[in-house]
């Protein structure tokens, strides 16, 4: 059973950009999301190039991106306030989800497939999640990014599970759901109720929070 990380294990299907935007507005920022989003995406690229990124844990990575963001925004916001909001919200969801993953681990071999910046392993260790997964495929480390079939195939091979017997749980329809479905995997899309599914094959199941996955598998 495969999982995405960001937006899936640390949030209820909400992407990082709107999560940072909510923290930015709470800290007094004035930009609407349409103006904020391209600035945030630029910090994603800058974070991936940051020297030493591979060693950063979860909070340190959020701190680094908050600083990059605060330096690019037209209005002054407190980077520490962004970090505190993002980190607190994410850890709350991870803490809620950890017992679900612990139960699933007793029934399935678990893996993570994530488009990440090379530091997914230290992030998982900091969040006490690493011990729950047999394999962790960080796109920067393995060299392929979702929806490339090779990153899914690499992870399934490490789990010794054929695609037809595996599930992929993720929040990004194109990267997680369509990418896994193309290999014949069953898919579970984690997304807020208001998010509209793109055209194409429907996911096997749709949920609004990770605890609902146990109902899907029952």
C-alpha positions as a Markdown table, in Angstrom:
| # | Residue | x | y | z |
|---|---|---|---|---|
| 1 | Unk | 0.0 | 0.0 | 0.0 |
| 2 | Unk | 1.5 | 3.3 | -1.1 |
| 3 | Unk | 1.0 | 6.8 | 0.2 |
| 4 | Unk | 1.9 | 10.3 | -0.8 |
| 5 | Unk | 3.4 | 12.4 | 1.9 |
| 6 | Unk | 2.7 | 16.2 | 1.7 |
| 7 | Unk | -1.0 | 16.9 | 1.7 |
| 8 | Unk | -1.8 | 13.3 | 2.4 |
| 9 | Unk | -0.2 | 12.3 | 5.7 |
| 10 | Unk | 0.2 | 15.8 | 7.1 |
| 11 | Unk | -3.1 | 17.4 | 5.8 |
| 12 | Unk | -6.6 | 16.5 | 4.7 |
| 13 | Unk | -5.8 | 16.8 | 1.0 |
| 14 | Unk | -4.9 | 20.5 | 1.1 |
| 15 | Unk | -1.9 | 21.5 | -0.9 |
| 16 | Unk | 1.1 | 23.3 | 0.6 |
| 17 | Unk | 0.4 | 26.6 | -1.3 |
| 18 | Unk | -3.0 | 27.3 | 0.2 |
| 19 | Unk | -1.8 | 26.2 | 3.6 |
| 20 | Unk | 1.0 | 28.7 | 3.5 |
| 21 | Unk | -1.4 | 31.3 | 2.1 |
| 22 | Unk | -3.7 | 30.8 | 5.1 |
| 23 | Unk | -0.8 | 31.3 | 7.5 |
| 24 | Unk | 0.3 | 34.4 | 5.6 |
| 25 | Unk | -3.1 | 36.0 | 5.8 |
| 26 | Unk | -3.3 | 35.1 | 9.5 |
| 27 | Unk | 0.0 | 36.9 | 9.9 |
| 28 | Unk | -1.4 | 40.0 | 8.3 |
| 29 | Unk | -0.5 | 39.5 | 4.7 |
| 30 | Unk | -2.8 | 41.2 | 2.1 |
| 31 | Unk | -2.2 | 39.3 | -1.2 |
| 32 | Unk | -5.0 | 37.1 | -2.5 |
| 33 | Unk | -4.2 | 33.5 | -3.4 |
| 34 | Unk | -3.9 | 34.2 | -7.2 |
| 35 | Unk | -1.1 | 36.7 | -6.5 |
| 36 | Unk | 0.5 | 34.6 | -3.7 |
| 37 | Unk | 0.7 | 31.3 | -5.5 |
| 38 | Unk | 3.4 | 32.1 | -8.1 |
| 39 | Unk | 5.6 | 33.6 | -5.3 |
| 40 | Unk | 5.1 | 30.4 | -3.3 |
| 41 | Unk | 6.0 | 28.2 | -6.3 |
| 42 | Unk | 9.2 | 30.1 | -6.8 |
| 43 | Unk | 10.2 | 29.3 | -3.2 |
| 44 | Unk | 9.5 | 25.6 | -3.9 |
| 45 | Unk | 12.2 | 25.8 | -6.6 |
| 46 | Unk | 14.5 | 27.8 | -4.3 |
| 47 | Unk | 14.1 | 25.3 | -1.5 |
| 48 | Unk | 15.1 | 22.4 | -3.7 |
| 49 | Unk | 18.3 | 24.2 | -4.5 |
| 50 | Unk | 19.1 | 25.2 | -0.9 |
| 51 | Unk | 22.6 | 23.9 | 0.3 |
| 52 | Unk | 22.2 | 21.2 | 2.8 |
| 53 | Unk | 18.5 | 20.6 | 2.1 |
| 54 | Unk | 19.0 | 16.8 | 2.3 |
| 55 | Unk | 19.7 | 17.0 | 6.0 |
| 56 | Unk | 16.7 | 19.2 | 7.0 |
| 57 | Unk | 14.0 | 17.7 | 9.2 |
| 58 | Unk | 10.3 | 18.7 | 8.9 |
| 59 | Unk | 10.3 | 21.8 | 11.0 |
| 60 | Unk | 13.6 | 23.0 | 9.7 |
| 61 | Unk | 12.3 | 22.6 | 6.1 |
| 62 | Unk | 9.2 | 24.7 | 6.9 |
| 63 | Unk | 11.4 | 27.3 | 8.5 |
| 64 | Unk | 13.6 | 27.5 | 5.4 |
| 65 | Unk | 10.7 | 27.9 | 3.1 |
| 66 | Unk | 9.0 | 30.5 | 5.4 |
| 67 | Unk | 12.2 | 32.6 | 5.3 |
| 68 | Unk | 12.4 | 32.3 | 1.5 |
| 69 | Unk | 8.8 | 33.3 | 1.2 |
| 70 | Unk | 9.0 | 36.2 | 3.6 |
| 71 | Unk | 11.9 | 37.6 | 1.6 |
| 72 | Unk | 10.0 | 37.6 | -1.6 |
| 73 | Unk | 6.6 | 38.9 | -0.5 |
| 74 | Unk | 5.8 | 42.6 | -1.1 |
| 75 | Unk | 4.4 | 43.0 | 2.5 |
| 76 | Unk | 6.3 | 42.3 | 5.7 |
| 77 | Unk | 5.3 | 39.1 | 7.5 |
| 78 | Unk | 6.9 | 37.3 | 10.3 |
| 79 | Unk | 8.6 | 34.1 | 9.0 |
| 80 | Unk | 8.4 | 32.5 | 12.5 |
| 81 | Unk | 4.7 | 33.0 | 12.6 |
| 82 | Unk | 4.3 | 31.2 | 9.2 |
| 83 | Unk | 6.5 | 28.4 | 10.5 |
| 84 | Unk | 4.6 | 28.0 | 13.8 |
| 85 | Unk | 1.2 | 27.9 | 12.0 |
| 86 | Unk | 2.3 | 25.4 | 9.3 |
| 87 | Unk | 4.1 | 23.2 | 11.7 |
| 88 | Unk | 1.4 | 23.1 | 14.4 |
| 89 | Unk | -1.3 | 22.3 | 11.9 |
| 90 | Unk | 0.7 | 19.6 | 10.1 |
| 91 | Unk | 1.8 | 17.9 | 13.4 |
| 92 | Unk | -1.8 | 17.8 | 14.6 |
| 93 | Unk | -2.8 | 15.9 | 11.5 |
| 94 | Unk | 0.2 | 13.6 | 11.6 |
| 95 | Unk | -0.5 | 12.8 | 15.2 |
| 96 | Unk | -4.1 | 11.9 | 14.3 |
| 97 | Unk | -3.0 | 9.8 | 11.4 |
| 98 | Unk | -0.2 | 7.9 | 13.0 |
| 99 | Unk | -2.4 | 5.3 | 14.8 |
| 100 | Unk | -4.2 | 4.6 | 11.5 |
| 101 | Unk | -0.9 | 3.9 | 9.8 |
| 102 | Unk | 0.2 | 1.7 | 12.7 |
| 103 | Unk | -3.0 | -0.4 | 12.2 |
| 104 | Unk | -2.6 | -0.6 | 8.5 |
| 105 | Unk | 1.0 | -1.8 | 8.9 |
| 106 | Unk | -0.2 | -4.9 | 10.6 |
| 107 | Unk | -2.2 | -5.8 | 7.4 |
| 108 | Unk | -0.2 | -4.4 | 4.6 |
| 109 | Unk | 3.4 | -3.6 | 3.6 |
| 110 | Unk | 3.5 | 0.2 | 3.4 |
| 111 | Unk | 5.5 | 2.5 | 1.2 |
| 112 | Unk | 5.7 | 6.2 | 0.4 |
| 113 | Unk | 6.0 | 7.7 | -3.0 |
| 114 | Unk | 6.6 | 11.5 | -2.9 |
| 115 | Unk | 7.7 | 14.3 | -5.1 |
| 116 | Unk | 10.1 | 15.8 | -2.5 |
| 117 | Unk | 13.3 | 17.7 | -2.1 |
| 118 | Unk | 15.7 | 15.0 | -1.0 |
| 119 | Unk | 15.0 | 15.2 | 2.8 |
| 120 | Unk | 11.9 | 13.1 | 3.1 |
| 121 | Unk | 13.7 | 10.5 | 5.3 |
| 122 | Unk | 14.7 | 13.0 | 8.0 |
| 123 | Unk | 11.2 | 14.6 | 7.9 |
| 124 | Unk | 9.6 | 11.2 | 8.5 |
| 125 | Unk | 12.0 | 10.3 | 11.3 |
| 126 | Unk | 11.3 | 13.6 | 13.0 |
| 127 | Unk | 7.5 | 12.9 | 12.8 |
| 128 | Unk | 7.9 | 9.3 | 14.0 |
| 129 | Unk | 6.6 | 7.9 | 10.7 |
| 130 | Unk | 9.7 | 6.4 | 9.2 |
| 131 | Unk | 9.4 | 3.2 | 11.2 |
| 132 | Unk | 6.0 | 2.5 | 9.6 |
| 133 | Unk | 7.2 | 2.2 | 6.0 |
| 134 | Unk | 9.2 | -0.6 | 4.3 |
| 135 | Unk | 10.3 | 1.8 | 1.5 |
| 136 | Unk | 10.4 | 5.5 | 1.1 |
| 137 | Unk | 10.8 | 6.9 | -2.5 |
| 138 | Unk | 11.8 | 10.5 | -2.5 |
| 139 | Unk | 11.7 | 11.8 | -6.1 |
| 140 | Unk | 15.0 | 13.8 | -5.7 |
| 141 | Unk | 16.8 | 10.7 | -4.3 |
| 142 | Unk | 15.5 | 8.1 | -6.7 |
| 143 | Unk | 15.6 | 10.3 | -9.8 |
| 144 | Unk | 12.0 | 10.1 | -11.0 |
| 145 | Unk | 8.9 | 12.2 | -10.1 |
| 146 | Unk | 5.3 | 11.2 | -10.1 |
| 147 | Unk | 3.4 | 10.6 | -12.4 |
| 148 | Unk | 6.4 | 8.8 | -14.0 |
| 149 | Unk | 5.6 | 5.1 | -13.9 |
| 150 | Unk | 9.2 | 4.3 | -12.9 |
| 151 | Unk | 8.9 | 5.8 | -9.3 |
| 152 | Unk | 5.8 | 3.6 | -8.7 |
| 153 | Unk | 7.4 | 0.5 | -10.2 |
| 154 | Unk | 10.6 | 1.1 | -8.1 |
| 155 | Unk | 8.5 | 1.3 | -4.9 |
| 156 | Unk | 6.4 | -1.7 | -5.7 |
| 157 | Unk | 9.4 | -3.8 | -6.5 |
| 158 | Unk | 10.9 | -2.9 | -3.1 |
| 159 | Unk | 7.6 | -4.0 | -1.5 |
| 160 | Unk | 7.5 | -7.1 | -3.6 |
| 161 | Unk | 3.9 | -6.4 | -4.5 |
| 162 | Unk | 2.4 | -6.4 | -8.0 |
| 163 | Unk | 0.6 | -3.2 | -9.1 |
| 164 | Unk | -2.7 | -5.1 | -9.5 |
| 165 | Unk | -2.7 | -5.9 | -5.7 |
| 166 | Unk | -1.6 | -2.5 | -4.5 |
| 167 | Unk | -3.3 | 0.8 | -3.5 |
| 168 | Unk | -2.1 | 4.3 | -4.0 |
| 169 | Unk | -3.5 | 7.0 | -1.6 |
| 170 | Unk | -2.8 | 10.6 | -2.4 |
| 171 | Unk | -4.2 | 14.1 | -2.8 |
| 172 | Unk | -2.8 | 15.1 | -6.2 |
| 173 | Unk | -5.0 | 13.7 | -8.9 |
| 174 | Unk | -2.6 | 13.9 | -11.8 |
| 175 | Unk | 0.5 | 12.8 | -9.9 |
| 176 | Unk | -0.9 | 10.3 | -7.5 |
| 177 | Unk | -4.2 | 9.0 | -8.9 |
| 178 | Unk | -3.7 | 9.0 | -12.6 |
| 179 | Unk | -0.1 | 8.0 | -12.3 |
| 180 | Unk | -0.9 | 4.9 | -10.2 |
| 181 | Unk | -4.0 | 4.0 | -12.2 |
| 182 | Unk | -1.9 | 3.9 | -15.4 |
| 183 | Unk | 0.0 | 0.9 | -13.8 |
| 184 | Unk | -3.2 | -0.9 | -12.8 |
| 185 | Unk | -3.2 | 0.1 | -9.2 |
| 186 | Unk | -6.3 | 0.7 | -7.1 |
| 187 | Unk | -6.4 | 4.4 | -6.1 |
| 188 | Unk | -7.8 | 6.4 | -3.2 |
| 189 | Unk | -8.1 | 10.1 | -3.7 |
| 190 | Unk | -7.8 | 12.3 | -0.6 |
| 191 | Unk | -9.4 | 15.6 | -1.4 |
| 192 | Unk | -11.7 | 18.3 | 0.1 |
| 193 | Unk | -15.3 | 17.9 | -0.9 |
| 194 | Unk | -15.3 | 21.0 | -3.1 |
| 195 | Unk | -12.3 | 19.9 | -5.3 |
| 196 | Unk | -13.5 | 18.8 | -8.7 |
| 197 | Unk | -12.0 | 15.7 | -10.2 |
| 198 | Unk | -10.4 | 16.2 | -13.7 |
| 199 | Unk | -11.8 | 14.3 | -16.7 |
| 200 | Unk | -10.7 | 10.7 | -17.0 |
| 201 | Unk | -11.0 | 7.5 | -15.1 |
| 202 | Unk | -12.5 | 7.9 | -11.7 |
| 203 | Unk | -10.4 | 6.8 | -8.6 |
| 204 | Unk | -11.4 | 3.6 | -7.0 |
| 205 | Unk | -12.4 | 5.5 | -3.9 |
| 206 | Unk | -12.5 | 9.1 | -2.6 |
| 207 | Unk | -12.0 | 10.2 | 1.0 |
| 208 | Unk | -11.8 | 13.6 | 2.8 |
| 209 | Unk | -9.5 | 12.5 | 5.6 |
| 210 | Unk | -7.0 | 9.7 | 6.0 |
| 211 | Unk | -8.9 | 7.9 | 8.8 |
| 212 | Unk | -11.6 | 7.2 | 6.1 |
| 213 | Unk | -9.2 | 4.9 | 4.3 |
| 214 | Unk | -9.9 | 2.1 | 6.8 |
| 215 | Unk | -13.6 | 2.2 | 5.8 |
| 216 | Unk | -12.6 | 1.9 | 2.1 |
| 217 | Unk | -10.4 | -1.1 | 2.8 |
| 218 | Unk | -12.9 | -2.9 | 5.1 |
